[in-house]
Amino acid sequence: MSGCLALDENESREVTLAHCNRRFDTLSAVERIDWSLQHLPAQHVMSSSFGAQAAVTLHLLSGARPDIPVILVDTGYLFVETYRFVDELVDRLGLNLNVYRAPLSSAWQEARHGQRWLDGQRGLAAYNEENKVQPMKRALRELDAGTWFAGLRRAQSGSRSNTQYLEWSGDRWKVHPIADWSDRDVHRYLKQHGLPYHPLWEKGYTSIGDYHTSHSLHEAGDASGTRFFGLQRECGLHEFDLSTV
């Protein structure tokens, strides 16, 4: 596997990366994490929204590297249950939590711009850029991240169906160690290790972000409507070019 990092002068980065991803497909999540921690550039960091099934990746990464910085982007509009879930997992797993926020408070932003998440896709994009994307970019810069771990899975949504185990852009790597896990795999791992789902899981929330743009399956009618009023699925946190950070 270490040969994945040795770029053949006759091969493009895309070819080399495709080879690495094929090799990762034969490894377990634990092996993918161990290899990445050994061979990919430090500083290693991970991000978590502390969503429905977040305990899996947090448990896997903190077990392999207890002091790994865990980035949480706090918009100021998370559910009360989410803040309590964060406290529970930080205490239980001994997480090295690093919280990042927009420079302006949520109240000040509303005074200036109103509730932008109600202004269609353009308003959502502006809100997400200020409250999620820019704080994440700042976190990666300030923590001097060389490798970023995240818990994205192909089974989560259509927009994530092509998620690769390894990505790179510029000098940073991004690793998705459980990209191939099904919901059943997640449930099995949580049960095996006595880990909790997010408290709102049992109320039908399968995708949990801000309280003003997250809805239960009962409210939404189907999975596509559980976030951002069905207008979009992603907030941009996992879509920007790492070379611009």
Buried (B, 14 or more C-beta within 10 A) or exposed (E): BEEBEEEEEEEEEEEBBBBBBEBBEEBEBEEBBBBBBEBBBEEBBBBBBBBBBBBBBBBBBBEBBEEBBBBBBBBBBBBEBBEEBBEBBBEBBEBBBBEBBBEBEBEEBEEEBEEBBEBEEEBBBBBBBBBBBBBBBBBBEEBEBBBBBBBBBBBBBEBBEEBBBBBBEEEBBBBBBBBBBEEEBBBEBBEEEEBBBBBBBEEEBBBBBBBBBBBBBEEBEEBBBBBBBBBBBEBBBBEBEBEEB
